[in-house]
Amino acid sequence: MIEVPKIYELYQIWPVMILIVTIALILGSSLSVERKMWKYFLTAIAAVGLSFAICTAGRLMPVALAIKLSRPQELLFGKSIIFDQLFLFMVIFLCVFLFGVIILSAVLWSRSSWEWPVFLCSLVGSLIGMIFLCSTRHLLFFAIAFELASMPSYVLVGFRRFNTKSAEGSAKYVIFGAVCSAIMLYGISLLYGLSGSFDFSTISFALAAGGVGVTKIVALVCLLVGIAFKISLVPMHFWCPDAFEAAGADVAGWLSVASKSAALIALARFVQILHLSGTAEFNHSLMLTFTVLAILTMTVANLSAYWQTSVKRLMAYSSIAHAGYMVCGIAVLGDVMGVAAIVSYVVVYMLMNLGAFAVVGLVERETGSDDLKSFAGLGSRNPYLSALMIIFLFSLVGIPPFAGFAVKWIMLSVLWQHNLSILVVAILANTLFSMFYYMKIARAIYFEDATLPAVKFPVLASVVLTICAAGLIVLFIGWGAMNTYSNNLITAVLG
């Protein structure tokens, strides 16, 4: 049962309260500020709100650590929200990422100014849903957070209203999302019927009490369908290429990282609870399920990406493949090292995907297309932008000296230590497959003749791209510290 919040509970979710106030200020200011000033003034409000949320989450970290030392877990609002260091880390991570996305959106924005407040509120609204999505074990609250994250995303994908691809992609996204939500809610209802509770910990004990039955399997599969939709796991990935091609590069970049990372952390929490209460036979079946899902996802995505000529569709399949790599960490049941590898991966993935989508957005803005031909001769049209794109592509493949190599090495090390050699082979083989389609972009940039004009490089975009590229190099150099921090964080939360 979701109870009336207490004062101290509101204090512990203060970063989210700040984000809610930010939405209210954006809407209120849009009524009192001249429209020609909206883009700058409302962007400033969003930036300040995100900055305050980040600072507040940082200040609450010692509080979360002190609570962890005194009792196993802090559950707020009638055991609906988990308040711990991982919750605060995801607040900081997602807010920092959205900060970069909003800067990119301001640079790429080509729509009418009256849509800007709606766009910003949709982004911040989806952010709030994603924060709650990864910080609950109460399935009713999980379903609410799922919809709060999804509905603004549907709007964001269809924002380019006069673009036929945008309308088509958004419609497919809505229909696919609605079906997956319905299936997930059916699974939640079955789990409630089996256990009499929405608390996933209670449900896991009820599932472990009897033998493996058809109803239990159906209920868990239905729940997994919804989570797999958010992560874009095969076969729940069909919406992804169409939605990414339909959306602007900024929105595609946001969805490629934020929704996946939130759903992955939620899945990691659920699997950890299931593993602790499950039998050896059940845990073995769970491990096999995620092993098959991971291999299927990365292989289908990488093979499908090779035939794409739209770079945004290609990057969509790339994001599906990386979801497969990250789910490998879930297959390491009961060990915090697997979840810690996922945390390291999503941080690096944020940098390389934000950078890659920013470049795609800048090229699309100048040429009107995201086709591979638009990148022809980019090396001579804008040498600095081309060099940055190569850094992001090499990191996505996993080539040193960039952090994409580091996080893949960390994941492979964890899998090898747990005798999951089939996943090690699958990741290595798929990394080789992926090199072919990433290098198609590199070949177009440097080895095809330039037939289009130079690409302009706004100052704000150059700052974001430079920070992303520098971050990939710095995290490669300090990957030991990154891995140690991730392990300490997850050990403190789940250990």
C-alpha positions as CSV (number, residue, x, y, z in Angstrom):
1,M,0.0,0.0,0.0
2,I,1.3,3.5,-0.9
3,E,1.1,5.6,2.2
4,V,1.0,9.4,2.7
5,P,4.6,10.6,2.5
6,K,6.4,11.7,5.6
7,I,8.5,14.8,5.8
8,Y,11.8,13.0,6.0
9,E,10.8,10.8,3.0
10,L,10.2,14.0,0.9
11,Y,13.6,15.2,2.0
12,Q,15.2,12.0,0.7
13,I,13.7,12.3,-2.7
14,W,14.5,16.1,-2.8
15,P,16.3,15.8,-6.2
16,V,13.0,14.6,-7.8
17,M,11.0,17.3,-6.0
18,I,13.4,19.8,-7.6
19,L,12.8,18.4,-11.0
20,I,9.0,18.6,-10.5
21,V,9.4,22.3,-9.5
22,T,11.6,22.8,-12.6
23,I,8.7,21.6,-14.8
24,A,6.3,24.0,-13.0
25,L,8.7,26.9,-13.5
26,I,9.1,26.1,-17.2
27,L,5.4,26.1,-17.7
28,G,4.8,29.1,-15.5
29,S,7.6,31.1,-17.2
30,S,6.3,30.3,-20.6
31,L,3.1,32.3,-19.7
32,S,5.0,35.4,-18.5
33,V,8.1,35.7,-20.8
34,E,8.1,36.9,-24.4
35,R,8.1,34.1,-26.9
36,K,11.3,35.3,-28.6
37,M,13.1,34.8,-25.2
38,W,11.7,31.3,-24.5
39,K,14.6,29.3,-25.9
40,Y,17.2,31.0,-23.8
41,F,15.2,31.7,-20.6
42,L,13.5,28.3,-20.3
43,T,16.7,26.5,-21.2
44,A,18.4,28.4,-18.3
45,I,15.6,27.3,-15.9
46,A,16.0,23.7,-17.0
47,A,19.8,23.9,-16.6
48,V,19.6,25.4,-13.1
49,G,17.0,22.8,-12.1
50,L,19.2,19.9,-13.3
51,S,22.2,21.5,-11.5
52,F,20.4,21.8,-8.2
53,A,19.1,18.2,-8.5
54,I,22.7,17.0,-9.2
55,C,24.1,18.9,-6.2
56,T,21.3,17.8,-3.9
57,A,21.8,14.1,-4.9
58,G,25.5,14.5,-4.2
59,R,24.8,16.0,-0.7
60,L,22.5,13.1,0.1
61,M,25.1,10.4,-0.7
62,P,26.5,10.5,2.9
63,V,22.9,10.1,4.2
64,A,22.3,7.1,2.1
65,L,25.6,5.5,3.3
66,A,24.8,6.2,6.9
67,I,21.4,4.5,6.5
68,K,22.9,1.5,4.8
69,L,25.3,1.1,7.8
70,S,22.4,1.1,10.3
71,R,19.8,-1.0,8.4
72,P,19.7,-3.2,5.3
73,Q,17.5,-1.0,3.1
74,E,15.6,2.3,3.3
75,L,12.1,2.0,1.7
76,L,10.0,5.1,1.2
77,F,6.3,5.7,0.6
78,G,5.0,2.3,1.8
79,K,8.0,0.4,0.5
80,S,7.6,1.8,-3.0
81,I,10.9,3.6,-3.5
82,I,14.4,2.4,-2.6
83,F,16.5,5.1,-1.2
84,D,20.2,4.1,-1.5
85,Q,23.4,5.2,-3.2
86,L,22.4,3.6,-6.5
87,F,19.2,5.7,-6.6
88,L,21.3,8.9,-6.1
89,F,23.9,7.8,-8.6
90,M,21.2,7.3,-11.2
91,V,19.8,10.7,-10.4
92,I,23.2,12.3,-11.0
93,F,24.0,10.2,-14.1
94,L,20.6,10.9,-15.8
95,C,20.6,14.6,-14.9
96,V,24.1,15.1,-16.3
97,F,23.1,13.2,-19.5
98,L,20.0,15.3,-19.9
99,F,22.0,18.4,-19.4
100,G,24.1,17.5,-22.4
101,V,21.0,16.5,-24.4
102,I,19.3,19.9,-23.8
103,I,22.4,21.7,-24.9
104,L,22.4,19.6,-28.1
105,S,18.7,20.2,-28.6
106,A,19.2,24.0,-28.3
107,V,21.9,23.8,-31.0
108,L,19.8,21.6,-33.3
109,W,16.4,23.1,-32.7
110,S,14.7,24.1,-35.9
111,R,11.0,24.0,-34.9
112,S,8.7,26.9,-33.9
113,S,9.5,28.5,-30.5
114,W,6.1,27.8,-29.0
115,E,7.0,24.1,-28.9
116,W,10.1,24.6,-26.7
117,P,8.4,24.5,-23.3
118,V,6.5,21.3,-24.2
119,F,9.7,19.8,-25.4
120,L,11.6,20.6,-22.2
121,C,8.8,19.4,-19.9
122,S,8.6,16.2,-21.9
123,L,12.3,15.6,-21.4
124,V,12.3,16.3,-17.7
125,G,9.1,14.3,-17.2
126,S,10.6,11.3,-18.8
127,L,13.6,11.8,-16.6
128,I,11.5,11.6,-13.5
129,G,9.9,8.4,-14.7
130,M,13.3,6.8,-15.4
131,I,14.6,7.7,-12.0
132,F,11.6,6.0,-10.3
133,L,11.8,3.1,-12.7
134,C,15.3,2.1,-11.5
135,S,14.6,2.7,-7.8
136,T,11.6,0.6,-6.9
137,R,10.7,-3.0,-6.1
138,H,7.0,-2.3,-5.8
139,L,5.5,-3.6,-9.0
140,L,2.5,-1.2,-9.0
141,F,4.8,1.8,-8.6
142,F,7.1,0.2,-11.2
143,A,4.2,0.2,-13.7
144,I,3.4,3.8,-13.0
145,A,7.0,4.8,-13.4
146,F,7.2,2.8,-16.6
147,E,4.3,4.8,-18.1
148,L,5.7,8.1,-16.8
149,A,8.9,7.3,-18.6
150,S,7.2,6.1,-21.8
151,M,4.4,8.6,-22.5
152,P,6.7,11.7,-22.8
153,S,9.0,9.6,-24.9
154,Y,6.2,8.9,-27.4
155,V,5.6,12.7,-27.7
156,L,9.3,13.4,-28.1
157,V,9.7,10.9,-31.0
158,G,6.8,12.4,-32.8
159,F,7.8,16.0,-32.3
160,R,8.7,16.7,-35.9
161,R,5.0,16.8,-36.7
162,F,5.3,17.6,-40.4
163,N,7.8,14.8,-41.1
164,T,6.1,11.7,-42.4
165,K,8.8,9.4,-41.0
166,S,8.3,11.1,-37.6
167,A,4.6,10.4,-37.6
168,E,5.1,6.8,-38.7
169,G,7.9,6.1,-36.2
170,S,6.0,7.6,-33.3
171,A,2.8,5.6,-34.2
172,K,4.8,2.4,-34.2
173,Y,6.5,3.3,-30.9
174,V,3.1,4.0,-29.3
175,I,1.4,0.9,-30.5
176,F,4.4,-1.4,-29.6
177,G,4.7,0.3,-26.2
178,A,1.0,0.0,-25.4
179,V,1.0,-3.7,-26.2
180,C,4.2,-4.3,-24.1
181,S,2.7,-2.3,-21.3
182,A,-0.5,-4.4,-21.4
183,I,1.4,-7.7,-21.4
184,M,3.5,-6.4,-18.5
185,L,0.5,-5.4,-16.5
186,Y,-1.1,-8.8,-17.0
187,G,2.1,-10.4,-15.7
188,I,2.0,-8.1,-12.6
189,S,-1.6,-9.1,-12.0
190,L,-0.6,-12.8,-12.1
191,L,2.2,-12.2,-9.7
192,Y,-0.1,-10.4,-7.3
193,G,-2.6,-13.3,-7.6
194,L,0.2,-15.7,-6.7
195,S,1.6,-13.8,-3.8
196,G,-1.1,-11.3,-2.6
197,S,1.5,-8.5,-2.7
198,F,3.1,-6.0,-5.1
199,D,6.4,-6.1,-3.3
200,F,8.9,-8.0,-5.4
201,S,10.7,-9.4,-2.4
202,T,7.5,-10.9,-1.1
203,I,6.6,-12.2,-4.6
204,S,10.0,-13.9,-5.0
205,F,9.6,-15.8,-1.7
206,A,6.1,-16.9,-2.9
207,L,7.5,-18.0,-6.2
208,A,10.2,-20.0,-4.4
209,A,7.8,-21.7,-2.0
210,G,6.3,-24.1,-4.6
211,G,7.6,-25.9,-7.7
212,V,8.0,-24.3,-11.1
213,G,4.5,-23.9,-12.5
214,V,3.2,-22.6,-15.8
215,T,1.5,-19.6,-14.2
216,K,4.7,-18.5,-12.5
217,I,6.7,-18.8,-15.8
218,V,4.0,-16.9,-17.7
219,A,3.9,-14.1,-15.1
220,L,7.7,-13.6,-15.1
221,V,7.9,-13.7,-18.9
222,C,5.1,-11.1,-19.2
223,L,7.0,-8.8,-16.7
224,L,10.2,-9.4,-18.7
225,V,8.4,-8.3,-21.9
226,G,7.9,-4.8,-20.5
227,I,11.4,-4.5,-19.3
228,A,12.8,-5.9,-22.5
229,F,10.9,-3.3,-24.4
230,K,12.6,-0.5,-22.5
231,I,16.0,-2.1,-23.0
232,S,15.3,-3.0,-26.6
233,L,16.2,-6.7,-26.2
234,V,15.4,-9.0,-29.1
235,P,12.6,-9.7,-30.0
236,M,11.1,-6.6,-28.3
237,H,13.4,-4.3,-30.4
238,F,11.4,-3.7,-33.5
239,W,10.3,-0.2,-32.4
240,C,13.8,1.1,-32.0
241,P,15.2,1.6,-35.5
242,D,11.9,3.3,-36.7
243,A,11.7,5.5,-33.6
244,F,15.3,6.6,-33.8
245,E,15.0,7.4,-37.5
246,A,11.8,9.3,-36.8
247,A,13.2,11.3,-33.9
248,G,15.7,14.1,-33.9
249,A,19.3,13.1,-33.1
250,D,19.0,14.6,-29.6
251,V,15.9,12.6,-28.7
252,A,17.4,9.4,-30.2
253,G,20.5,9.9,-28.2
254,W,18.4,10.4,-25.0
255,L,16.3,7.3,-25.6
256,S,19.3,5.2,-26.6
257,V,21.0,5.6,-23.2
258,A,18.5,6.9,-20.5
259,S,15.7,4.3,-20.9
260,K,18.1,1.4,-21.3
261,S,20.2,2.3,-18.3
262,A,17.1,2.8,-16.1
263,A,15.5,-0.5,-17.2
264,L,18.8,-2.4,-16.8
265,I,19.2,-1.2,-13.2
266,A,15.6,-2.2,-12.5
267,L,16.2,-5.6,-14.0
268,A,19.4,-6.0,-12.0
269,R,17.5,-5.3,-8.8
270,F,14.7,-7.8,-9.6
271,V,17.1,-10.5,-10.7
272,Q,19.1,-10.0,-7.5
273,I,16.0,-10.5,-5.4
274,L,14.9,-13.6,-7.5
275,H,18.4,-15.1,-7.2
276,L,18.5,-14.8,-3.4
277,S,15.2,-16.7,-2.9
278,G,15.4,-19.1,-5.9
279,T,16.5,-22.7,-6.0
280,A,19.6,-23.8,-7.8
281,E,17.5,-25.2,-10.6
282,F,15.6,-21.9,-10.9
283,N,18.8,-19.8,-10.9
284,H,20.3,-22.0,-13.6
285,S,17.2,-21.4,-15.8
286,L,17.4,-17.7,-15.1
287,M,21.1,-17.6,-16.1
288,L,20.3,-19.5,-19.3
289,T,17.5,-17.1,-20.1
290,F,19.7,-14.0,-20.0
291,T,22.5,-15.7,-21.7
292,V,20.3,-16.6,-24.7
293,L,18.7,-13.1,-24.7
294,A,22.1,-11.4,-24.7
295,I,23.5,-13.5,-27.5
296,L,20.4,-13.2,-29.6
297,T,20.2,-9.4,-29.1
298,M,23.8,-8.6,-29.9
299,T,24.0,-10.9,-32.9
300,V,20.7,-9.9,-34.5
301,A,21.4,-6.2,-34.0
302,N,25.0,-6.3,-35.4
303,L,24.0,-8.3,-38.5
304,S,21.0,-6.0,-39.1
305,A,23.0,-2.9,-38.8
306,Y,25.4,-3.8,-41.6
307,W,22.7,-3.2,-44.3
308,Q,21.6,0.3,-43.1
309,T,22.2,3.4,-45.1
310,S,20.5,5.7,-42.6
311,V,23.1,6.5,-39.9
312,K,20.4,7.0,-37.2
313,R,18.9,3.5,-38.0
314,L,22.5,2.2,-37.9
315,M,23.0,3.8,-34.5
316,A,19.7,2.3,-33.3
317,Y,20.9,-1.2,-34.1
318,S,24.2,-0.3,-32.4
319,S,22.3,0.7,-29.3
320,I,20.4,-2.7,-29.4
321,A,23.7,-4.5,-29.7
322,H,25.2,-2.6,-26.7
323,A,22.1,-3.5,-24.7
324,G,23.0,-7.1,-25.4
325,Y,26.5,-6.6,-24.2
326,M,25.2,-5.0,-21.0
327,V,22.6,-7.7,-20.3
328,C,25.6,-10.1,-20.1
329,G,26.2,-8.5,-16.6
330,I,22.7,-9.7,-15.5
331,A,23.6,-13.3,-16.4
332,V,26.2,-13.2,-13.6
333,L,23.6,-14.0,-11.0
334,G,24.2,-13.1,-7.4
335,D,27.5,-11.4,-7.9
336,V,27.7,-7.6,-7.6
337,M,30.6,-7.6,-10.1
338,G,28.1,-8.1,-13.0
339,V,26.0,-5.1,-12.0
340,A,29.1,-3.0,-11.3
341,A,30.2,-3.8,-14.9
342,I,26.8,-2.5,-16.2
343,V,27.2,0.7,-14.2
344,S,30.7,1.3,-15.7
345,Y,29.3,0.5,-19.1
346,V,26.4,2.9,-19.0
347,V,28.6,5.8,-18.0
348,V,30.9,5.3,-20.9
349,Y,28.1,4.5,-23.2
350,M,26.5,7.9,-22.4
351,L,29.7,9.7,-23.5
352,M,30.2,7.9,-26.8
353,N,26.5,7.8,-27.8
354,L,25.9,11.4,-26.9
355,G,28.9,12.4,-29.0
356,A,28.0,10.2,-31.9
357,F,24.4,11.4,-32.1
358,A,25.5,15.0,-31.7
359,V,27.7,14.6,-34.8
360,V,24.8,12.9,-36.7
361,G,22.5,15.7,-35.7
362,L,24.9,18.4,-36.9
363,V,25.4,16.7,-40.3
364,E,21.6,16.2,-40.6
365,R,21.0,19.9,-39.8
366,E,23.3,21.1,-42.5
367,T,22.4,18.5,-45.2
368,G,18.8,17.7,-44.4
369,S,19.5,14.0,-44.3
370,D,21.1,11.4,-42.0
371,D,22.0,9.2,-45.0
372,L,25.5,7.7,-45.2
373,K,26.1,9.9,-48.3
374,S,25.8,13.0,-46.1
375,F,29.0,12.0,-44.4
376,A,31.0,11.7,-47.6
377,G,34.1,13.8,-47.5
378,L,33.3,15.1,-44.0
379,G,37.1,14.9,-43.2
380,S,37.7,17.8,-45.5
381,R,34.5,19.6,-44.8
382,N,35.1,19.7,-41.0
383,P,38.3,18.0,-39.9
384,Y,37.8,18.5,-36.1
385,L,34.2,17.2,-36.2
386,S,35.4,14.2,-38.2
387,A,38.2,13.4,-35.8
388,L,35.7,13.5,-32.9
389,M,33.4,11.1,-34.8
390,I,36.2,8.7,-35.3
391,I,36.9,8.7,-31.5
392,F,33.3,7.9,-30.8
393,L,33.1,5.2,-33.5
394,F,36.4,3.5,-32.2
395,S,35.0,3.6,-28.7
396,L,31.7,2.1,-29.7
397,V,33.7,-0.8,-31.4
398,G,35.9,-1.1,-28.3
399,I,39.3,-0.1,-29.7
400,P,41.9,1.4,-27.3
401,P,42.9,4.0,-26.2
402,F,39.2,4.8,-25.5
403,A,36.9,3.9,-22.7
404,G,34.7,1.6,-24.8
405,F,37.6,-0.9,-24.8
406,A,37.9,-0.6,-21.0
407,V,34.2,-1.4,-20.2
408,K,34.2,-4.3,-22.6
409,W,37.3,-5.6,-21.0
410,I,35.7,-5.3,-17.6
411,M,32.6,-7.1,-18.7
412,L,34.6,-9.9,-20.4
413,S,36.7,-10.3,-17.2
414,V,33.6,-10.7,-15.1
415,L,32.1,-13.2,-17.5
416,W,35.4,-15.2,-17.7
417,Q,35.7,-15.4,-13.9
418,H,32.2,-16.9,-13.7
419,N,32.9,-19.5,-16.5
420,L,30.5,-17.9,-18.9
421,S,32.9,-18.5,-21.8
422,I,30.0,-18.7,-24.4
423,L,29.2,-15.0,-23.6
424,V,32.9,-14.1,-23.9
425,V,33.0,-15.7,-27.4
426,A,29.7,-14.0,-28.4
427,I,30.9,-10.5,-27.3
428,L,34.3,-10.9,-29.1
429,A,32.6,-12.2,-32.3
430,N,30.0,-9.5,-32.3
431,T,32.6,-6.8,-31.7
432,L,34.3,-8.0,-34.9
433,F,30.9,-7.9,-36.7
434,S,30.3,-4.4,-35.5
435,M,33.6,-3.1,-36.8
436,F,32.4,-3.5,-40.4
437,Y,29.4,-1.2,-40.1
438,Y,31.0,1.4,-37.9
439,M,33.9,1.6,-40.4
440,K,31.4,2.2,-43.2
441,I,30.9,5.7,-41.6
442,A,34.7,6.2,-41.2
443,R,35.2,5.2,-44.8
444,A,32.6,7.7,-46.0
445,I,34.2,10.5,-43.9
446,Y,37.7,10.1,-45.1
447,F,37.7,8.0,-48.4
448,E,34.8,9.4,-50.3
449,D,34.7,12.7,-52.3
450,A,33.1,15.7,-50.7
451,T,30.0,16.8,-52.7
452,L,28.3,18.8,-49.9
453,P,29.1,22.1,-48.2
454,A,31.1,22.4,-45.0
455,V,29.4,21.5,-41.7
456,K,29.1,24.4,-39.3
457,F,30.2,23.7,-35.7
458,P,28.5,25.8,-33.1
459,V,30.5,26.7,-29.9
460,L,28.1,24.9,-27.5
461,A,28.1,21.7,-29.6
462,S,32.0,21.8,-29.8
463,V,32.1,22.1,-26.0
464,V,29.8,19.0,-25.5
465,L,31.6,17.0,-28.1
466,T,35.1,17.8,-26.8
467,I,34.0,16.9,-23.2
468,C,32.6,13.6,-24.4
469,A,35.8,12.7,-26.4
470,A,38.1,13.8,-23.5
471,G,36.0,11.8,-21.1
472,L,36.5,8.6,-23.1
473,I,40.2,9.1,-23.0
474,V,40.3,10.0,-19.3
475,L,38.2,7.0,-18.3
476,F,40.4,4.7,-20.4
477,I,43.4,6.0,-18.5
478,G,41.6,5.7,-15.1
479,W,39.5,2.6,-15.8
480,G,40.9,1.0,-12.6
481,A,39.4,3.8,-10.5
482,M,36.1,3.7,-12.4
483,N,35.9,-0.1,-11.9
484,T,36.7,0.2,-8.2
485,Y,34.1,2.9,-7.7
486,S,31.4,0.9,-9.5
487,N,32.2,-2.2,-7.4
488,N,32.2,-0.2,-4.2
489,L,28.9,1.4,-5.1
490,I,27.1,-1.8,-6.0
491,T,28.6,-3.7,-3.0
492,A,27.3,-1.1,-0.7
493,V,23.8,-1.3,-2.2
494,L,23.4,-5.0,-3.1
495,G,26.2,-6.7,-1.3
